[in-house]
Amino acid sequence: MPRPRSADRRNAILAAATRVIAAQGLGAATATIAREAGVSNGSLFVYFDTKVTLLNELYITLKAGMGEAAVDGLPTGSDVREQLRHMWNQWLRWATSFPEKRRALARLEVSDEVTAESHRVASSAFRGIADLLARSVAAGPMREVPLGFVVTLAGALADSASDAMIREPDQAETHARIAFDAMWRMIAGPALPAI
């Protein structure tokens, strides 16, 4: 009879994979991840059948964590701009507080090993964020733009703001505010004249 799987051991493997992938990239050996987690390479495969399975589960876990952090404490009684500002600040706080998670997630985002199904599952963690962005763009210049593209643009701006905040922590609040104001004008500002 197989031993029951330990949630702590599984989480240790995911945490180790985050650190190793952030440092070494997706080509890092599973033996390195196992050693970092304090388990044998064979034990790693008790929890994750293949390295691809590990990468997909890590991607989903990291995206879910980022999505949960972004909407944590969302002031539902506030107007859409204040809700979006809260979500924005929470998103940046996660990104700057967990640089290894952010780096590993960025590598996983572009990996061919992460399946379309994993992307779909992970995007469900962003449903609240997507709904908030959809309400924000409803009357703005990007109202005709596919929401997925708006999310991509917001993500690129958040990445740029996060990088600046990490480089210049004494200016972090200013960078976050300037980036939010730019995003708000981009998605919800007055409509641009037709060309």
Buried (B, 14 or more C-beta within 10 A) or exposed (E): EEEEEEEEBBEBBBBBBBBBBBEEEBEBEBEBBBBBBEBEEEBBBBBBEEBBBBBBBBBBBBBBBBBEBBBEEBEEEEEBEEBBBBBBBBBBBBBBEBEBBBBBBBBBBEBEBBBEEBBEBBBEBBEBBBEBBBBBBEEBBBBEEEEEEBBEBBBEBBBEBBBBBBEEEEEBEEBBBEBBEBBBEBBBBEEEEEE
